[in-house]
Amino acid sequence: MTPCPAKGVKPLQIGGVTLSNNIFLAPLAGYTDIAFRRLCRDFGAGLTTTEMVSVKGLYYNSANTRELLAAADNETPSCVQLFGSDKEFFVRAINSPELEKFDIIDINMGCPMPKITKNGDGSALMKDVRKAAGIVEACAKTGRTVTVKMRTGWDKINAVEFARALQDAGAKLIAVHGRTTQMLYGGNADWDVIASVAAALEIPVIGNGDIKTVGEVEFALENYGVAGVMIGRGALGQPDLFARLTGRDGGRLVDIILKHIDYMRAYFPERYVVTNMRKHLACYLKGVPDTKQLRQEVNVVENLNELVDKIKTTFGVKENL
């Protein structure tokens, strides 16, 4: 029997941009690089977004910042996520030639990490509604499609008031992570707050937090009034979740891992691939029987071909990559 898409999975319009579906991959620094995003798009993710890009880094032509702007051929429509707290730098970044290729400009007002918030960036903007709305308004006036990723608040919940201000300023979509900044990634995401934002806004609201299964996606779409769902940590180790959600065949775990490595090889030096795949493999192999030795060995392997051989041996794969 041919698999069917999950309940509630459907196309989504963001301003003038049409997405094939309403299931997004959340940007996660250190994880959702171009290779992982390409993999998730293969499996059917409706939207993938670059890791956070500093608007000041763009202005000062930082090499590390430029590297984050790479996009895979299948990332269409495309989305770049910017962070900062100075609207003038945002406008300069959006008007730069490097961002012309992106269909959607997403503004990060949700990152809770101290190294970001101590500068007034990320979710620190949730403490100043007027300043946050000013950034969105300035960005929207460039004519680009602007979206925002936010949290439920800094320490107290102000999500509805904050989201309304962003909508009025010109945002075309709001993604809400169901935690305050002070919660970081602990506790449980508050989907009731997400629902209250969805009910208060006219633009699409995307829910994010603690989504790891098809059933949880279906429940969120059916019960919280959101236009779509954004999956972050729940996609690590199972990018094929997007396949199950969109009615596709994800295939064998070992094939997914090897394809991920193949994509990594296409974009990055061997050393980066080996070290970066260690954390991905910890996710892929979690709870998988008979992989204890492999989980130990990946932390000391330095050679990519050796890593691939150990993966194939563990899973009994005889054919070449």
PyMOL commands that set and color helices and strands:
alter all, ss='L'
color gray80, all
select helices_A, chain A and resi 34-42+55-59+63-67+87-94+97-99+114-117+122-127+129-140+159-169+181-183+191-200+214-223+233-235+241-245+253-267+270-284+292-297+304-315
alter helices_A, ss='H'
color red, helices_A
select strands_A, chain A and resi 12-14+17-19+23-25+53-54+79-83+104-109+145-153+173-180+205-208+228-231
alter strands_A, ss='S'
color yellow, strands_A
deselect
rebuild
show_as cartoon
